[in-house]
Amino acid sequence: MRLPLAEEGRNNNTRTLGTHTYSLCLGSSAGAVDRKRACADSQSTFGSTLVSQDATTPKNNLAPAVLELVFSFFQEKRRAMRLIVAFVSTLLAAFWEPVKYTWRHLLIWLQKMITAADIKFALKHKQTLFALQRVALPGLKDIPGPVALPIFGTRWIYNKYFGRYTITKIHEAYQSMFKEYGQVIKEEAFFNYPVISTCSAQDIEKLIKFPSKFPLRPPNGIVSKYRQNTPGRYNDGGLTNEQGKAWHRLRESTTHDMVNTRVIQNLIADVNDMAIDYIAGINKLRDPDTGRVQDIIELNRKLGFESTCLLGLGCRVGFLEDELNPRVKRLSQATNCLFEALNEANYNLPLWRYFPNSTYKKLAKAEEDLYELACEYLEPALQRIEESYEPEAAQTVLIGILKRSDLDDKDKKSSIVDFVSSGMNTIGNTLSLLLYLIAKNPDAQTKLYEEINNLLEPDEPISAKYLNSARYLKACVQEYFRILPTAPQIARIVESEMVLSGYQVPEWSVVLCHTSAACKNENYFHQADKFIPERWIASEVEANPDLKVQYPFLVSPFGFQRRICPGKKFTEQMLHIFLATVVRQFEVRCEKDLELEFKFLLAPAGQLTIDFKERI
């Protein structure tokens, strides 16, 4: 007789595999009925983790499964044929290398009656397939989300002809989907690879606090492929794409000075000089009567390029000059092309995996230009090392990398290229969005101006002492990171099974932590849609307890854990200096609301018009 589920768990014939419980149906005359019932109950979905690369199938264990399939053929032909197709397909996916990848992801969509896990368990324990009853916990297949198509997954929702959303409005798409499906959703990338998105504070906290020596993040596939095809320049995929010990070696070797507070503070004088040039640029763009700058975005982008080169290349390259020299123009164009190619590669058909399409060629050209230009700027630093000159403050990070004996020349140059290319557009976008929020919140701007006057004399330059004391300045930048970060989500690869919002997520799943969406949740932040820097100041929270931040870890624009962006300290210091310099010089206002677009990062769409009224 067949035991109830509560009793089957105590029976010796109960087996557990992963998150699934398998109960063996007990014999006698009711066995056929029980087997048929078990077959009807055993429907499941093929997941991307069903077939293991190192799985082995003992030849002497194939007989029971094959005999069972033959026996079932005469009793239920249609279903038996489906089982045979699933069985053969699984073996192909597991052992036939040329079709392994394609079959594996095709099986996700086919949704046959059995799984590879069923087959392997049955063969291992010499049991028949139809004697297994599967009691599955809520898992990937149960997570809500858009309808997935074979091969194309859910990417069709971004198609410009019949999709619900557009690629440049990814941020709005996720807001809509979280509202429709809940705090956790499942999408499927090409070949139906599942990608989970969550905006739950509890889920994000689990991922943040997961103990990992080498945290995993999804690599950028097109960059990794290009660098694999260019072994003469690159040893690996770089700091962003490497995993495990290879990533840790690069991280320890290349970012030591970049995360050093003393080294970053030594750059304050250089950043102050850039701020003076930036103010001069604003004055050239301002209307003499109204103080209006029709579009501040281009100047902010140039500032982002200049500041990134200061840190990564150890020198000013001239982005803030009136006339850009050809080398600087080429560097700017290469960076723009790189981010365009990355956006296309992420959301269009991944044809670049199979042949060099236009997206791959665009990225390859941008990478080549960035590499060649970075090498040209490295020559003065290399000469300074050979002549044993004392490096300038701005050259500390660069020369610290070049002097590393545990890195070869390819690792050194590729690391510098990565630092420069990753920071250029990021800092420019960040400054534009920060200025917009300050311009739209005059009360906060007034408090910031009063703090600057209280801490600095009229002609006193910004110093480390001022930055350490400027609580409201830091609170304004932190509140910007909460409301409008240019990087609205953080990607992770789950290193072990965990439960997210009640769903069992298997090992090696890709999870996107939508920290920006979580920060706009009223359950997590009081008046979440308002710019309130006071929530980050302890004395203000004591006066108004409603402002207390319950989930500060949600504000993570630079990532978290050991894979946090190494440029965090420099970027924050630069934003503090430039915001204080601008507010000290001008009263800024913005009449129009800002429209946003997503191009690998969140950025202003169109022009950003700001009025800069000079203070008396």
N, C-alpha and C positions, 0 to 999 in steps of 0.2 A: 504493500500500500504506500501511497505517496504521503509523506509527512507534511504537516503544516510548516510554513516558513519559520515560525518561531522555534519549532523543534528541530528543523533541519540543520539549524546552526550548531546544534549540539551533537548531531550525528557525525560519525567518523567519515561518512561519504561526502561531507561538505568541503568544498575547496574555495580558497580565496586567491584571486589573482588581481594585483593592482587595487583598484577601487571597486571591483566587481566581485560578487559572490556567486559561485557556481554550485548548484545542488544536484547531486546525482539521483535520478529517479530509480526507485527500488523495484525489483523484478516482477515476477508472477504474471498472471494472465492480464492484469491491468497495465502491463508494461507498454504495450502498443499504444493504448489510449493515452497514457502519460507521455510517451514519446511524442505523439502527435500534438498534445497540448503544449509540451515544452517547446516544440518547433514553432508553434504559433506565438508563444510568448517570447521568443528569442530574437525578435527583430532589433536591429541596432544599426548604427551608422559607422562606416569605416572612417577612422580618424587618421591624422597624419602620423601618429605615433604607433599605429598598429603593427607595422612591419619593421622589425629591427634589423639593422645592417648585419649584426653579428649573430642573428638567429640561425640555428642549425636544426635540421629535421632528420632524425635518425631514419635510415632506410627501412629497418626492420619494424618501425612503428607505422609505416604507411598503410599496411594491409587492413587494419580495422577500419580506418576512415574510408578507404576505397571500397571495401566490401559493403559498408553501410550505404555509401552513395549508390552502388549498384542495386542493392536491395530496395532502396527507396525509389529508384527509377521506375520499377514496375508498379509501385503503389501510388505514386504521385509524380507523374512524368514532368509536369511543368515546373513544379518546385524543385525537383531533383536537377533539372537542367540549370536552373538558376544557381543551385549549390555547386554544381560542377564548374560553372563559369567562375563563380567566386573563388573556388578552391584553386583552379588552374591559374587564375589571374593573380591570386595571392602568391603562389609559388613563383610566377614570373617576376612579380614585383620584388620578391625577396632575393632571387638568385640570378636573374638574367640582367646583367649590368646595363646593356644598352637601353632597356626599357624600364629600368627600375624607377627612375624619377617620374616619368610620365604615368606609368601604371599606378604608382603609389597615390598620386593626387587625383587620378581619375576614379580610383576606388572610393575616395571620399564622397564623391557625388553619387556613385551607383547605388549606395545604400542596399546592399544585399542582405540576405537573411542571417548570415554568419559573419564572423570576423576572423582575422588572422590569429588573434589571441585565442579564440575558441579552438581553432585548428591545432595550434601549438600546444595548448593545454591538454586537448584530447589525445594527441599523439604522445605527449610526455607521460601521461598517466595511463596510457593504453585503454582509453575509454572511447566509446562511439560518440560521434558528434551529436546525435539526436538524444543522447541521455543527459544532455546538459541543459539546465534551466538558468537563465541569466537574470539576476536582480541588479539593475544598474542604478547607481546614484545619479542625481542630476549632474550633467557634464557639459562638454562643449556643444553637443547637438541640441541641448535644451536652452542655451543662452539665446535670447531674442536678438533680432537684427534684420536687416534688409534681406530680401529674397536673393539667394545665390544662384547663378547660372553655371552650367558646366564650363570648365576651363576658365571663363572670365570672372567667376566668383561674383562679388558684389561691386566690382569696379564699374559696372554698367551704370550705376547711379550717378557717376560723374561725367557720363558721355554728353557732349555738347548738343547732340541732336535729340536724344530721347531720355536722357537722365534727369533725375530730380534736382541735382546740384551741379555746380561747376567746380573745376579744379581750383580756381582762384578764390573760392569761397568755402574752403574746407572747414574753417572755423565755424561758420554758420551751419554747415551740414551737420557737424557733431552736436551743436546746440539743439538742432531740430531732432536728431535721432535720440539723444538722451531724454528729451521731452516725450518722445513717442514710445520708446522701448524701456526706459528706466535707466538706472545709474550704471549698468553694465550691458554692453552690447557686443555682438560678434559680427565682424565682417569677414569676408574671404578674399584674399588676394588672388592673383592669377594662379591657375592650377588648383584653385580652391584651398589654398593654405589659410588656416584660420588665424585671425588677428583679433584680439580682445581689447576693448576700450573700456575704461572705468573712470568715473568721476566721483567715486565714493571715497570719503576721507579714510574710512576703516580699511578699505582695500589698499589704498596708496600707502597707508602706514605699515601694513603687512609687508609690502614690497620694499619699503625704505628700511625697515628694521630686520629684514632677512639677513642672517649672518653669512656673509660671503667674503672670502679672501680676494677673489677676482670676479667682481660683479660682471654680468654679461649684458650686452646690449646688441640689438640687431646691427650687423655691419651694413655699410652702404655698398650694395652689390656692384654697381657700375664702376665705382672707384676701385674696389678690390680687383675687379676683372681687368681694368686698365693697368693697374700696377703689376698684376701677374704677367701681363703681356709686355711689360717694360722692365725686365730684370736688370738691364744695364743701369737703371737709375734707382730702383727701389728693391729693397730686400723683403718687404712685407707690405701689408695694407695700410700701415700707418697707425698712429695712436688712436684714432677714432674707430678704426675697423678691426684692430687686433683684439684677441681674447686671451684670457688665462695668463700664463707666465710670460708669454711674448709681450702682451700689453703691459704687464707689471714692470718688465725690464725697461720698456720705452718710457713709461710714466716716471719711474724713479730716476732715470738718466737724463731726461730732458726738461723736467718741470721744477727742479729743485729751487732755482733762483726765482722762478715765476710766482711761486707761492710763498716766498719769503717776504714778510711784512717790511723789514728794513730795506730790502732791495726796491720794493715798490714805492716806499716813501721817498727814496732818493730820486725818484723820477718826478716829484712834485714841481720842481723848478722848470723842467722841460714841458710839463703839461700846462703850467702857467703861461709859458711863452706861446704855446699853441692857442690858449684861450684868448690871449691878446690879439693874435692873428684872426681868430674866429670873430671877435667883436669888430675888428676892422672890416672883415668880409660882410658882416651884417650891415654896417654903416654904408658900404658901397651899394648894397641891394635895397636899402630903405628908401621909400618915397620921402623927399625932404619936407613935405607938408604934413603927411599923415603918419609917417613912420612905418608904413605897411611894406612888408616883403611878400610878394605874390606867391613865391614858392621857396620855402626854406629847406626843402628835402635835399636838393642837390648839394648845397653847402654842408649839410649835416653828413651826407655820404662822404664828401671829401674829407671832412674832419675824422670820420670813422676810419677811412683809409690811412690818413696821416698818423693817427694815434696807434693803429695796429702795427704799422711799419716801425714806429718808434720803439715799440716793445719787441717785435720779432726780428727786425733788421738792425736795430740799434742806431737809427739815424732818422732825420727828417728828410722826406723825399720830394717835397714841394707840391703837395696836393692843394694847399691853401693859397698858392700863388695865383696871380691873375691869369697868366698864360702857362698852361701845362706843357712840359716838354714831352717829346714823343714817347719816351720810355715810361713816363708816368701815365700817359693816356693808354698805352698798351696794357699796363698793369690793371688799370680800372676796367678796361674792356674784358680782360681775361677773367676777372673776378665776377663780373656780371654774367658772362657766358657760363661760367662754372655753376652758378646757382640756378640759372635757367635749365641747364642740362640735368641737374639733380632733381629739380621739380618734375621735369618731363619723364625721367627714368622711374620715378616713384609712382606715377599715376597713369602713365600710358602703357601700351603693350610692351612687355620686356623683350622686344626683338633683339636688343643689344646683347642678350645672352647667347644668341646663335650666330649673329653676323654684325659687323660694324655699321649700324644704321646711322641716320643723321644725328640722333641724340648722342650716340657713342662718339662720333667724330667731333661733335661740338665740345664734349667734355675733354676728349683727348687733346684738342687744340688748346683749350684753356689751361689744362694741366701742364702742357709743354711750355706755354708762354710764362706761366707762373714760375715754373722751375728755372727756366733760363734767366728770367728777370731777377729772381731771388739770388741766383749765383752771381750775377753782376754786382748786386749790392753787397754780397759777402766778401768781395775782394778786398775792400779797405780794412775790414775787420781781420781778415786773415793776415794781411800785411802788418797790422798793429801787433798781432800775436807774435809774428816772426821777429819783429823789432823789439819785442819785450816792453812796449809802452804800457803805462798804466791806463786801463780802459776808462772811458767816460762812464758816467752813471747809466746813460741810456744803453750802453753796450754790455752791461753786466750779464743780462739774460743770454744774449747772443754768444758772447765769448765763453760763458759758462757751458754752453752746449758744445761749442767748437773744441774746447779743451778736454772734453770727456774722452778718456782712453778706452772705455768699454764700448764705444760706438765707432763704427766705421764711417767713412765720408758719406756714403749713401744714406745712412740713418740720420746723420746730422743735417744734411741738406733737406731731406724729405720732411723731417720734423719742423724745420723752420718754414718750409712751404705750407705745411698744415696750419701752423699758428697764424701765419699771415692771411691765408685764404679764408679760414674759418671766422676770423674776427672782423673783417672789413665791412661787410654788409650788416652784420649783427650790431655793431656799435652805432653805425649811422641810423639804422631803423630805431634803435633804442632811444637815441637822443631826440629824434623827431616825435616819437610817441610821448616821451617825458615832457617835452616842451608844450605839447598840445594839452596835456592834463593840467599842467601848471597854469597855462593861459586860460583854461576854462574854469578854474577855481580861484577867483581873486582873493577870497578870504584866506586860503592857505598861503597864497603868494605874499599877502601882506604880513602874515606871521613870520614867514621865512625871511622877508626883507628886514623885519625888526630884529630877528635873531642875528642876522649878518651885521647890522649896525652895532648891536650890543657886544659882539665878540671881536670885531675888526675895526681898526682905525680907518679913516677915509682912504688913505693911500697905502695901507698895509697889504702886502701880498698874502695870498692864501697859503697857509702853512699846515704842517702836520698837527700842531697844537690846536689850531682852529678846527680842523676836521675831526679831531678827537672830541671836541666840546660841542660840535654842531648837532644837537639831538634832533631838532626839527628838520634840518636838511636831510639827515639820514632817514628820518621817518617819511619824508616826502618821496624819496627814491624807493624805499621799501613798499610804500603804498602803490606807487606806480607798478612795481613788479607784481603786486597782487592783482591789479585791475587790468593791465594792458601789456603783459610781457610779450616780447617778440618771439619767444619760444614757448608756445602754449601747452606743450605736452612733452613727456619724457618716456622713452621706450626702454623696456627691459625684457630679458628672456628669463622665464621662471626656471629656477634651478632644481626645484623639487615640487611635488604635488602640493597644492594649497587650495583652500576654499576662498573664493572671491564672490561676495554678495550671494552666498548660498549655493554657488556652482563649483563643482570640482574641476579645477583646471590642471591638466596634466603637465608633467615635466617638459621643459623645453618650449613651452608655449610663448608666443610673443604677446606682450601686454603693453598697451599705451596708457600711461597715467596722465589724464587730462587735468593737470593741476589748475590751469586757468579757468576751466569750467567749474571745478570744485570751489575755487575762490569766489565765484559769483553766486554761490548757494547761500541763501539766507539762514539755513540751518547751521552753517559753519561760521559765518561772519555777520555781525550786526550791521544792518544797512549796507549790504554787500555791494550794491550798485553805486555807492557814493564814495568820493575821494575824501577819506578821513585819516590824515597822517597821525592824528592823536592816538589812534588805537595801538600804535607802536611805542608810545611813551608811557612809562610806568606811572608817573605822577598823574597824568591825564586819565589813565584807566582807574586809578584809585578814586578820582572824583566822579567818574562815570563808569561803573562796573560793567554796563552793557557792552562797552567797547572791548572787553577782554578777549584776546585772541585764543580760541580753544585749540586750533589746529595750525600752529605757525609753520609746520613742515610743509604745508600745501604751497607756500610761497617759495618755490624752488626753481627760479628761472635758469640757474646754472647747473641743474641736475642735483643729484644727491649721492651719498655714499662715497666710495673711493673713486668713482668715475665723474666726480664733479668737475666742471670746467676749470682748468688750471689758470685761466685768465680772469677769474672772478674778482680777485682783490684789485687788480689793475683797472678793470672795467668800472667797478664801484667807485674807486678813487677818482677816476676820470669824470664820471657822471657828477659826483659831488662838486668837483672843481668847476666844471662848465656850468652847472645849474646855478651855483652861487655867483659866478662871474656874470652870467646873463641877468639874473634878478637884481644883482647889485647895480648894474648899469641901466637896465630897462624895466619898465612896467609892460608886461606882455599880455596881449589879449587875442582871442580867436573867436570870430563870430560864427563861422560855419562848423557844423558837425563833421567829424572825420569819418571818411569811408575807408575800410580796410580791405586788403586782399592778401591771399596766402601764396607766396612763392618760395616754398621750402621754409620760409620764416614769415611771421606776420609783419606786414608793412603798410604804410599809408598808400591808398590808391589815388592816383591823380595828384593834384597840387595840395600843399598845406600852406595856407595863407595866414600869416601871423603879423599883428601890429606890435612894433617895438617902440614904445614911447619913452624917450630918454628922460631919466630922473634928474631933477634939478638939485 
